């Protein structure tokens, strides 16, 4: 069960050759945007390799992210890209993970930055070894970490929690923080049934304490809340929203809400169960909410033939009835297939990435229309390709992101950080 991320990447390899012809054709069209490669990973010795998180941008224009490999011990890094007066970016590796019982390795998910500039994140391996934690990248159930900047420019790592398996393990989801400073996350393994958990991390008088809010059970509940390279979503009432990659009554995954109770365990509400057909299935990267509480997300597979995934909405006022906003088609859609995380702009437009493109969905009277903003893997972006991470957009409407691999380091390694200026 925990081989899913590796299985996903292998699945992409098998379609790569056939996809190249269509990608090159689409890239040949006129694109007025300016695409910049900010940093190519895996080229210099000791650099990070294979970016594994969305970018995080601070008020000074610095960009933060993680790589799942590379660094001093080849177990991943946390890095910063700092803008220069010439318009280029300089990379600084803030931390190289060591693995083993004391530290994590193979960091995944999204980073959180607090008002003091500290960074928080999760690794998928390292720390405590348990039978239920058997992800192929290495031993251990993973850790939750904090990086603290110092006046000397060095960053100090603190391990806030080591997963034990019983309380979760092998997390691919990032952290999200509430207004009280508590963190929430999900693990793809561990818990009472070994099928994944949602947890809370709180600072107490004796240190940081993890609490399992929900352990997944399979059917009708879900399995593997991967929330891959994104994070859970919180609403204003403290409810938690997310998805599971598989499980549920049809083994196609579910969308869930966890509701806090005055005492005892949180209550789970299954908002939607995917049927492994035209409605899509295997939601990989969680969900987001609009101002009305409607839920939006993507499925990796399914939809109409040939089953390339879709973007969906669950309407809160209609019992979370599902509507497909856009159905991808690897043969005819310029964005191709395998959509990932979404975000809104102030006008209510939806943006997302597929494995091959950055796209925009605009709500019109006749429905939602797709515009491809950039198709990856062409001569203008140094061969960068395979976008699993959601993009971010700044106040000026510029986009920032990373590719899982590609660039000067070569196919199936490296990756780049990029900026797209419309």
C-alpha positions in Angstrom: 0.0 0.0 0.0 2.8 2.4 0.8 4.4 2.0 -2.5 1.9 4.4 -4.1 4.2 7.3 -4.7 6.7 5.0 -6.5 3.9 3.4 -8.4 2.7 6.8 -9.5 6.1 7.8 -10.9 6.5 4.4 -12.6 3.1 4.9 -14.2 4.2 8.3 -15.6 7.4 6.7 -17.1 5.3 4.4 -19.3 3.4 7.2 -20.9 6.4 9.6 -21.4 7.5 8.7 -24.9 4.0 8.9 -26.3 3.3 12.2 -24.6 6.4 13.9 -25.9 5.0 14.3 -29.5 1.9 16.2 -28.3 3.8 18.3 -25.8 6.2 19.5 -28.4 3.4 20.3 -30.8 1.5 22.4 -28.1 4.7 24.2 -27.1 5.2 25.4 -30.6 2.2 27.7 -30.3 2.7 31.3 -29.6 3.2 32.0 -25.8 3.7 35.6 -24.9 4.6 34.8 -21.3 8.1 35.1 -19.9 9.4 31.8 -18.4 12.5 31.9 -16.2 14.4 29.0 -14.6 15.4 30.3 -11.2 17.5 27.4 -10.2 18.4 24.0 -11.7 18.7 21.2 -9.1 21.0 18.3 -9.1 23.8 19.9 -11.2 26.2 21.2 -8.6 27.8 18.7 -6.1 25.9 18.6 -2.8 22.9 20.4 -4.1 19.4 19.2 -3.5 17.7 16.9 -6.1 14.1 16.3 -7.0 12.0 19.2 -5.5 9.3 17.7 -3.3 7.3 20.8 -2.2 5.5 23.9 -3.4 7.5 27.1 -3.1 6.9 29.4 -0.1 7.5 33.1 -0.7 8.3 35.7 2.0 7.8 39.5 2.0 11.4 40.0 0.9 10.9 37.8 -2.2 12.9 34.8 -0.9 11.6 31.4 -2.0 11.7 28.3 0.3 11.2 24.7 -0.6 12.4 21.1 -0.1 14.0 18.4 -2.2 13.5 14.8 -1.5 17.0 13.8 -2.4 20.5 15.3 -2.7 22.2 17.4 -0.1 25.2 16.3 2.1 23.7 12.9 2.8 21.5 12.4 -0.2 18.4 12.4 2.0 17.0 15.7 1.0 17.3 19.3 1.8 15.5 22.5 2.8 16.6 25.4 0.6 16.2 29.1 0.1 16.4 31.0 -3.2 17.2 34.7 -2.7 16.7 37.3 -5.4 19.7 39.4 -6.5 20.0 42.9 -8.0 20.6 41.4 -11.4 17.3 39.5 -11.4 18.9 36.0 -10.7 18.4 33.9 -7.6 21.1 32.5 -5.3 20.5 29.2 -3.6 21.3 28.5 0.0 20.9 25.0 1.5 19.4 25.7 4.9 19.5 22.0 6.1 20.6 18.6 4.8 18.7 15.7 6.4 20.8 13.0 8.0 18.2 10.2 8.4 18.7 7.5 11.1 16.9 7.4 14.4 17.7 11.0 15.4 16.7 12.8 12.2 14.3 12.5 9.2 14.9 12.0 5.5 13.1 12.3 2.2 11.1 15.5 3.2 7.7 15.9 1.5 4.7 18.1 1.6 4.6 21.9 2.1 6.5 24.1 4.4 5.0 26.5 7.0 6.8 29.7 8.0 5.8 31.5 11.2 6.1 35.3 12.0 9.6 34.8 13.5 10.9 33.2 10.2 11.0 29.6 11.5 10.2 26.8 9.1 8.2 23.7 9.9 7.8 20.5 7.8 7.6 16.8 7.7 9.8 13.9 6.4 8.4 10.7 5.1 11.2 8.5 6.6 13.8 8.5 9.3 13.2 8.5 13.0 11.6 5.5 14.7 11.5 2.2 12.8 8.2 0.3 12.8 6.8 -2.6 10.8 3.9 -0.6 9.5 6.3 2.1 8.2 7.8 0.4 5.1 8.0 3.1 2.4 10.7 2.1 0.0 12.7 5.3 0.2 14.2 4.2 3.6 13.6 3.0 7.1 11.7 4.9 9.7 8.2 6.5 10.1 9.3 10.1 9.6 9.5 13.2 11.8 8.1 16.7 12.2 10.9 19.2 12.2 11.5 22.9 12.9 14.3 25.0 11.4 15.3 28.1 13.3 17.5 30.9 11.7 20.4 32.3 13.7 22.3 35.6 13.6 25.3 33.8 12.0 23.2 32.7 9.1 23.1 29.0 10.1 19.8 27.3 10.7 19.3 24.9 13.6 17.0 21.9 13.3 14.7 20.7 16.1 12.8 17.4 15.8 9.4 18.2 17.3 7.9 14.7 16.9 9.0 11.3 15.8 6.2 9.1 14.4 5.9 5.7 16.0 3.7 3.9 13.5 0.9 3.6 16.1 0.4 7.4 15.8 1.0 7.5 12.1 4.0 7.3 9.7 5.3 7.9 6.2 3.7 11.3 5.6 3.6 13.0 2.2 1.3 15.8 3.4 2.6 19.1 4.6 1.5 21.0 7.7 -1.2 23.6 8.1 -1.3 25.9 11.2 -4.4 27.3 12.9 -4.7 30.7 14.6 -3.7 29.2 18.0 -0.4 27.8 16.7 -1.5 24.2 16.4 -0.3 22.2 13.4 -2.4 19.6 11.5 -1.2 16.9 9.1 -1.9 13.5 7.7 0.1 10.3 7.4 -0.3 7.7 4.7 0.5 4.8 7.1 0.1 4.0 10.7 -2.8 4.5 13.1 -5.1 1.8 14.6 -5.5 -0.1 11.2 -2.2 0.9 9.6 -4.1 2.8 6.9 -3.2 6.4 7.7 -4.1 9.1 10.2 -4.9 12.8 10.6 -3.1 14.3 13.6 -2.7 17.5 15.6 0.6 18.8 17.0 0.2 21.2 19.9 2.8 23.1 22.1 2.2 22.2 25.8 4.0 23.2 29.0 6.1 20.0 28.6 6.8 20.3 24.9 5.2 19.4 21.6 2.4 16.8 21.8 0.9 14.8 18.9 -2.7 13.7 19.1 -4.3 11.3 16.5 -7.6 12.8 15.5 -8.7 10.1 13.2 -7.4 6.7 12.0 -8.6 5.5 8.7 -10.3 2.1 8.4 -10.7 1.4 4.7 -14.4 0.8 4.0 -16.5 2.9 4.0 -13.7 5.1 5.3 -10.7 5.8 3.2 -7.1 4.6 2.9 -3.9 6.6 2.5 -4.6 10.3 3.0 -1.6 11.2 0.8 -2.4 14.9 0.3 0.7 14.7 -1.9 2.9 17.8 -1.7 0.0 19.9 -0.3 -1.8 20.1 3.0 -5.1 19.6 4.7 -7.6 22.5 4.7 -9.1 24.2 7.7 -12.3 26.3 7.8 -13.2 29.1 10.1 -14.8 26.7 12.6 -11.8 24.5 13.0 -13.1 21.7 10.8 -10.6 19.8 8.7 -11.0 18.8 5.1 -9.0 16.4 3.0 -9.1 13.3 0.7 -7.8 9.8 0.7 -6.0 8.3 -2.3 -7.9 5.0 -2.1 -10.4 3.2 0.1 -14.0 3.9 0.5 -16.9 1.8 -0.6 -15.6 1.6 -4.2 -11.9 1.7 -3.4 -11.6 5.0 -5.3 -10.9 7.3 -2.4 -13.1 9.7 -0.5 -13.4 13.4 0.5 -13.8 13.8 4.2 -14.5 16.4 6.9 -13.3 16.0 10.5 -15.4 17.9 13.0 -14.1 18.7 16.5 -16.2 17.5 19.4 -16.6 19.0 22.9 -15.0 15.8 24.2 -13.5 12.7 22.8 -12.6 11.8 19.2 -13.3 14.0 16.3 -16.3 13.1 14.1 -15.7 12.1 10.5 -18.2 13.0 7.8 -17.7 11.4 4.4 -18.6 14.1 1.9 -18.1 12.1 -1.2 -17.1 8.5 -2.2 -15.5 8.1 -5.7 -16.9 5.3 -7.8 -13.8 4.5 -9.9 -15.5 5.6 -13.2 -16.7 8.7 -15.0 -16.7 10.7 -11.7 -13.0 10.3 -11.3 -11.0 8.4 -8.7 -7.7 8.5 -6.7 -7.8 12.1 -5.4 -4.1 12.7 -4.7 -3.7 16.2 -3.4 -6.5 17.1 -1.0 -9.1 19.8 -1.4 -9.7 23.5 -1.0 -12.7 25.6 0.0 -14.4 28.7 -1.4 -16.1 31.4 0.7 -19.4 29.5 0.6 -17.8 26.3 2.0 -17.9 24.5 -1.4 -15.2 21.9 -1.8 -12.9 21.7 -4.8 -10.3 19.2 -5.8 -8.8 16.9 -8.5 -8.7 13.3 -9.2 -5.6 11.6 -10.7 -7.5 9.2 -12.8 -11.1 8.6 -14.1 -13.5 10.9 -15.9 -14.6 10.2 -19.4 -12.4 8.2 -21.7 -9.4 7.9 -21.7 -9.6 8.5 -17.9 -7.1 11.3 -17.4 -8.6 12.8 -14.2 -10.8 15.8 -13.5 -11.4 19.0 -11.5 -14.5 18.7 -9.3 -16.7 20.8 -7.0 -18.8 19.5 -4.0 -21.6 22.0 -3.4 -22.2 22.4 0.3 -25.7 23.8 0.0 -26.7 20.7 -2.0 -25.4 18.0 0.3 -22.0 18.1 -1.3 -23.3 17.0 -4.6 -20.5 16.5 -7.1 -20.0 18.5 -10.3 -17.2 18.0 -12.8 -15.8 21.4 -13.7 -13.2 20.1 -16.2 -12.5 16.7 -17.6 -8.9 16.2 -18.8 -8.0 14.2 -21.9 -4.5 13.1 -22.6 -5.2 12.9 -26.3 -6.9 16.3 -26.9 -6.4 18.6 -23.9 -3.4 20.8 -24.0 -3.0 20.4 -20.2 -3.0 16.6 -20.9 -3.6 14.6 -17.6 -2.9 13.9 -13.9 -4.1 17.2 -12.3 -2.7 18.2 -8.9 -3.4 20.9 -6.3 -5.6 23.9 -6.9 -5.8 27.5 -5.7 -8.2 30.5 -6.3 -7.4 34.1 -7.2 -9.4 37.1 -5.9 -11.8 36.9 -8.8 -12.7 33.2 -8.2 -10.7 31.8 -11.1 -9.1 28.4 -10.4 -5.5 27.6 -11.1 -3.7 24.3 -11.0 -1.0 22.1 -12.5 -1.1 18.9 -14.3 2.0 16.8 -14.8 2.7 18.7 -18.0 1.2 22.2 -17.7 0.0 25.2 -15.6 -3.6 26.0 -16.4 -6.4 28.4 -15.4 -10.2 27.6 -15.2 -12.5 30.6 -15.7 -16.2 30.4 -14.6 -18.4 31.5 -17.5 -22.1 31.4 -18.2 -21.7 28.2 -20.1 -19.5 26.5 -17.5 -15.8 26.5 -16.8 -13.3 27.1 -19.6 -9.6 26.1 -19.5 -6.6 28.2 -20.6 -3.2 26.6 -20.6 -0.7 29.2 -19.3 2.4 27.2 -19.8 3.2 23.7 -21.3 6.4 22.3 -19.8 9.2 20.5 -21.5 10.2 22.7 -24.4 13.3 24.6 -25.3 12.4 27.7 -23.4 12.4 26.0 -20.0 15.6 24.0 -20.4 13.6 20.7 -20.6 11.9 21.1 -17.2 9.0 18.7 -16.9 6.7 16.7 -14.6 5.0 19.1 -12.2 3.6 17.4 -9.1 3.7 20.5 -7.0 1.0 23.2 -6.9 2.1 26.6 -8.2 1.7 29.8 -6.2 0.8 33.3 -7.4 2.0 36.6 -6.1 0.1 39.9 -5.8 1.3 41.0 -9.3 -0.1 37.8 -10.9 3.3 36.1 -11.4 3.5 32.4 -10.9 6.2 30.4 -9.1 6.8 26.7 -8.8 9.1 23.7 -9.2 9.2 20.6 -11.3 9.9 17.2 -9.9 12.6 16.5 -12.4 14.1 17.6 -15.7 16.2 20.6 -16.6 20.0 20.5 -17.2 20.5 17.5 -14.8 18.6 15.3 -17.2 15.4 13.3 -17.5 14.1 11.6 -14.2 16.5 13.6 -12.1 17.2 17.2 -11.2 14.2 19.5 -11.4 14.0 23.3 -11.6 12.4 26.2 -9.7 10.7 28.5 -12.1 8.8 31.8 -12.5 6.2 32.6 -15.1 5.4 36.2 -15.8 2.2 36.6 -17.8 
